[in-house]
Amino acid sequence: MCRRHSRHPDPTSVLLILYGATASVSVVQLYAGAFLPGFMLSSLYIGYIIVSAKIKPSLAPPLSEEDQHVDLPKSMEIISKTRSNKALMGLIGEIKGKRNPNIPRRTVINNLIIVLLPLLAAALLVGLIYFPATAPEEAKVEGVQEMGFAGQTQTEETNPILEVCRNRKKPVA
């Protein structure tokens, strides 16, 4: 069995490194900027596979009956029969609708949190990586000289208008 060692970056990483070196741009920021489009592209690939499998089921192998069956806790079976067989919709319907006395509200809320955990984890991961890495830096103004009169502080000694007025001859009366 041959193990593939990942010592070399993939081709897209090489392009980011080359561009960063050529354009004098931070490679870390380029990676962070490429994260969200890469995530979107992988989502589109997954969506394409799902749609293709739905349209042409022969492309995806079917699961056996044993693999398709999942035993649910009693409270979740009640929700799936009375509300919806979709986890999120059934739990939200149980919270908003008429309360079932056989199912404790705490159990419903705990299961709703469990259902939402993957979404929260993905949002947290994207936020922790994307926003700090792509935040703009303040411009560095070291070594920049201001131009014109705006950059000079005018005093009576250096003001050219006052200098002209002083040097002008006073009229003789």
HUHUJO-V645468 format. One record per pair of residues at least 24 apart in sequence whose ideal C-beta (glycine too) atoms are under 6 Angstrom apart, sorted by sequence separation. I is the first residue (numbers start at 1). J is the second residue. D is the distance in Angstrom with one decimal. If there is no record, write none. Layout:
I:J:D, I:J:D
//
This chain:
88:115:5.4, 75:103:4.5, 87:115:5.0, 75:107:5.4, 35:129:5.9, 36:130:5.8, 35:130:5.9, 32:130:5.9, 32:133:3.1, 33:134:5.8, 32:134:5.2, 29:133:5.8
//
